[in-house]
Structure formats: C-alpha cells, structure tokens
C-alpha cells in the first residue's frame, strides 16, 4: 500500500519536529530569561517554543508571507535582510 500525501507530510513533519525539539530543549537547559536573535526566523515556528519557555526573541525575516505570521510570535521583528546596515543599527540588545 502506498502512502498518501497526508501520511508523507506527517512523517516529514515529525522528523523535522524531532530536530526542532532538540534545539528547543537547549533553552530548558539554560536560563528562562534567554535573549535569542533568530536570523531568518521564517514563520516563527521555533520562536513560538522559545517564547513559551520565557525567552525574549528578536526575529529577522525578509519574506513578506512569513513576516505576517512571525510578527504574531516574536517580541520584535525586523522585516528585511540581516545584512543591511539599518538592521545592524537596530541591534541595541545583547543576545545569548
């Protein structure tokens, strides 16, 4: 029996989540008031889990569709490239 699209998606999602969970668990081992700079934060999937654990998250994303979702998740969001001088001037906070 062949897998349908949903089954393929579900397997892929869980493989990715297992990798993400390892990254998120690093916060559990650190301190809850961690400050994270996420370059290329995408939709903010990991950032959501960081925030749930008490971290401050500054996300950077230039894709407009992803920005719309990420700005619902992160504390601050820079819309553009992290290589721009304007972005570098906004970094006034120290990150862990």
Order of alpha helices (4+ residues) and beta strands (2+ residues): alpha-beta-alpha-beta-alpha-beta-alpha
